[in-house]
Amino acid sequence: MIVVDTNVVAYLLIEGIKTPEAAEILRRDADWVAPLLWKSEFRNLLALYVKGGHRRLAEALEIMEAADGLMGNKGFPVDSARVLDLAAESGCTAYDSEFVALAEELGVPLVTWDRAILEAFPRVAVEPSVFCR
Protein backbone atom coordinates (compact mmCIF):
# COMPACT_ATOMS: atom_id res chain seq x y z
CA MET A 1 0.00 0.00 0.00
CA ILE A 2 1.15 3.53 -0.82
CA VAL A 3 -0.33 6.99 -0.52
CA VAL A 4 -0.30 8.67 -3.92
CA ASP A 5 -0.42 12.38 -4.49
CA THR A 6 -3.08 13.56 -6.90
CA ASN A 7 -0.35 14.29 -9.43
CA VAL A 8 0.41 10.56 -9.68
CA VAL A 9 -3.23 9.78 -10.47
CA ALA A 10 -3.26 12.62 -13.00
CA TYR A 11 -0.09 11.51 -14.79
CA LEU A 12 -1.41 7.97 -14.99
CA LEU A 13 -4.75 8.93 -16.52
CA ILE A 14 -3.85 12.00 -18.58
CA GLU A 15 -1.27 11.03 -21.18
CA GLY A 16 1.97 12.91 -20.81
CA ILE A 17 5.70 12.60 -20.32
CA LYS A 18 5.35 11.10 -16.83
CA THR A 19 2.62 8.59 -17.71
CA PRO A 20 5.05 5.65 -18.14
CA GLU A 21 6.53 6.27 -14.70
CA ALA A 22 3.06 6.54 -13.15
CA ALA A 23 2.18 3.22 -14.79
CA GLU A 24 5.34 1.68 -13.31
CA ILE A 25 4.30 2.90 -9.84
CA LEU A 26 0.96 1.14 -10.32
CA ARG A 27 2.73 -2.01 -11.52
CA ARG A 28 4.97 -2.07 -8.46
CA ASP A 29 2.17 -1.38 -5.97
CA ALA A 30 -1.45 -1.24 -7.11
CA ASP A 31 -2.85 -0.61 -3.64
CA TRP A 32 -3.20 3.18 -3.89
CA VAL A 33 -4.82 5.27 -1.17
CA ALA A 34 -5.18 9.03 -0.65
CA PRO A 35 -6.96 11.50 1.59
CA LEU A 36 -10.52 12.29 0.52
CA LEU A 37 -9.19 15.57 -0.85
CA TRP A 38 -7.67 13.80 -3.87
CA LYS A 39 -11.01 13.77 -5.65
CA SER A 40 -11.57 17.52 -5.38
CA GLU A 41 -8.01 18.23 -6.49
CA PHE A 42 -8.42 15.92 -9.47
CA ARG A 43 -11.78 17.43 -10.44
CA ASN A 44 -10.21 20.89 -10.25
CA LEU A 45 -7.40 19.80 -12.56
CA LEU A 46 -9.91 18.42 -15.06
CA ALA A 47 -11.94 21.64 -14.86
CA LEU A 48 -8.80 23.62 -15.70
CA TYR A 49 -8.17 21.37 -18.70
CA VAL A 50 -11.74 21.99 -19.91
CA LYS A 51 -11.55 25.76 -19.30
CA GLY A 52 -8.21 25.91 -21.10
CA GLY A 53 -9.58 24.05 -24.10
CA HIS A 54 -7.26 21.07 -23.61
CA ARG A 55 -10.09 18.59 -23.03
CA ARG A 56 -13.76 18.47 -23.86
CA LEU A 57 -16.16 18.08 -20.95
CA ALA A 58 -17.08 14.57 -22.10
CA GLU A 59 -13.40 13.57 -22.04
CA ALA A 60 -12.95 15.06 -18.58
CA LEU A 61 -15.94 13.08 -17.32
CA GLU A 62 -14.48 9.86 -18.76
CA ILE A 63 -11.13 10.56 -17.08
CA MET A 64 -12.91 11.24 -13.77
CA GLU A 65 -14.77 7.96 -14.10
CA ALA A 66 -11.45 6.17 -14.68
CA ALA A 67 -9.98 7.87 -11.60
CA ASP A 68 -12.96 6.80 -9.52
CA GLY A 69 -12.48 3.25 -10.78
CA LEU A 70 -8.79 3.33 -9.94
CA MET A 71 -9.16 4.79 -6.46
CA GLY A 72 -12.54 3.27 -5.59
CA ASN A 73 -13.29 3.75 -1.92
CA LYS A 74 -9.63 4.29 -1.03
CA GLY A 75 -10.05 7.88 0.05
CA PHE A 76 -9.58 8.37 3.78
CA PRO A 77 -10.31 11.17 6.24
CA VAL A 78 -7.32 12.66 8.04
CA ASP A 79 -6.89 14.26 11.43
CA SER A 80 -7.28 18.05 11.17
CA ALA A 81 -4.96 18.76 14.09
CA ARG A 82 -2.19 16.71 12.50
CA VAL A 83 -2.70 18.35 9.10
CA LEU A 84 -2.48 21.84 10.60
CA ASP A 85 0.55 20.88 12.67
CA LEU A 86 2.34 19.54 9.59
CA ALA A 87 1.45 22.64 7.58
CA ALA A 88 2.69 24.95 10.35
CA GLU A 89 5.95 23.01 10.77
CA SER A 90 6.74 22.73 7.08
CA GLY A 91 5.27 25.76 5.38
CA CYS A 92 3.48 23.40 2.97
CA THR A 93 -0.19 23.85 2.24
CA ALA A 94 -2.80 22.10 4.31
CA TYR A 95 -3.80 20.32 1.09
CA ASP A 96 -0.33 18.81 0.73
CA SER A 97 -0.14 18.09 4.44
CA GLU A 98 -3.24 15.89 4.19
CA PHE A 99 -1.29 13.43 2.04
CA VAL A 100 1.62 13.46 4.48
CA ALA A 101 -0.69 12.96 7.48
CA LEU A 102 -2.30 9.92 5.86
CA ALA A 103 1.06 8.39 4.93
CA GLU A 104 2.28 8.87 8.50
CA GLU A 105 -0.91 7.41 9.96
CA LEU A 106 -0.74 4.32 7.76
CA GLY A 107 3.04 3.97 8.01
CA VAL A 108 3.48 3.86 4.24
CA PRO A 109 5.33 6.06 1.75
CA LEU A 110 3.78 9.01 -0.03
CA VAL A 111 4.70 8.92 -3.72
CA THR A 112 4.73 12.37 -5.30
CA TRP A 113 6.43 14.63 -7.81
CA ASP A 114 5.70 17.67 -5.62
CA ARG A 115 9.07 19.29 -4.80
CA ALA A 116 7.80 21.12 -1.71
CA ILE A 117 6.50 17.91 -0.16
CA LEU A 118 9.63 15.96 -1.07
CA GLU A 119 11.88 18.59 0.52
CA ALA A 120 9.76 19.13 3.64
CA PHE A 121 9.02 15.46 4.39
CA PRO A 122 11.96 13.31 3.22
CA ARG A 123 11.15 10.55 5.74
CA VAL A 124 7.67 10.03 4.30
CA ALA A 125 7.65 11.38 0.76
CA VAL A 126 9.42 9.61 -2.07
CA GLU A 127 9.93 10.64 -5.66
CA PRO A 128 8.51 8.19 -8.21
CA SER A 129 11.93 7.46 -9.76
CA VAL A 130 13.23 6.43 -6.33
CA PHE A 131 10.12 4.38 -5.56
CA CYS A 132 10.48 2.52 -8.87
CA ARG A 133 14.12 1.48 -8.31
N, C-alpha and C positions, 0 to 999 in steps of 0.2 A: 504494500500500500504506500502511496505517495500523495502528498498534497500538491496539486498543480495550480500555478497561477493562471489567471484567465488568458494570459498571452499564449500559454502552451495550447490551450483548447483552440484559441483563435488560429494559431499557426497550423494546427492539425487540419482544421476544417476549411480554412480560407487559403487556397493555394498561393504559395509564395516561397521565397528562398529558404525559409526555415521549416517548411513542411516536412522534408525528409527527416530532419532531426526530431521533430515532434512525433513523427510516426515511429521512429526508433525508440523514443521514450515509452510510447504505448506498447511496443513489442517487448521491451524489457520489463515493464510493470504496467499491466492493464487495469490495476485496481486504483483508479484515480478518485480522489475526494477533494473537496474545496469548501470554503465557507459559503453559506447561502448567497452571499454577495456576488459570487461568480456570475450568476444568471443576469443580474442587473448590469454588471459591467459588460458582459457579452452582448446583451441587447443594445446597450448604448453604442458599442463598437459597430454593430450592424446598422443602427440608425444613422451613424456618421457615414458609413459606406453608401447608404441609400441617399442621404442628403447631398453627398458629394458626387453623386452620379456614377459611383463605381459598382453598384449592384442595384438591380431592380428589387422592389419590395418582395415580389414572389420568391426571388433567389434568397433574400435575407430570411424569409420565413422558412424556407427549406433548410438553410444552414442552422437556424435556431432549432428546428426539429431534430436535426442530426446531433446537435450539441446536447439537447435533452436526452436523446437516446444514448449518447456516450456517457453522460454523467448520471442519468437516472435519478435515483433518490439519494445521491451521494453528496448532497449539500448539507452542511452541518451548522448549527448555531455556534457562536463563540461567546466567551465571557467578555462583557463590555469593559469591566475593570481591567482585565489583562490587555485588551486591545488598546485602551487609553494609556496604560502604563508603557506598553511597547512603543507607542507613537511618541509619547513624551520623552522617553529615553533615547530614541533613535533619530527623531526628526522626520521619520517616514510618515506617510499619511495613515489615517485610521483604516482606510481601505486596504492598504498594503499590510498593515499590522494584523488584520483579520486572518490573512493567510498564514502569517508567522505564528499567531496564537493557536491556530488549529494544528499546525505541524508540531508545535511544542506539546500541546495537549495529547496528541496521538503518538508522539515519540517517533515521528517519521520525517523524512526530508521534504522540504518545499522546493520543487523544481520550477525555476523561473529564469527569464532573460532580463528581469528588471534589475538594473545596475544598483539602484539605491537599496533595494532589499538585500542583494548579494553582499554589498559592502557593509551594511548595518548589522546583518545577521549571519555571519559566516559559519556559525555552528549549526544552523538550521537550513539555510538556503543554499542550494547548489545549482550551478549553471548546467544546462542540458548537456553540453559537451563533456563535462566532468561526470555527470550521472551516467552517460552512455559509454564510458570507458570500460 
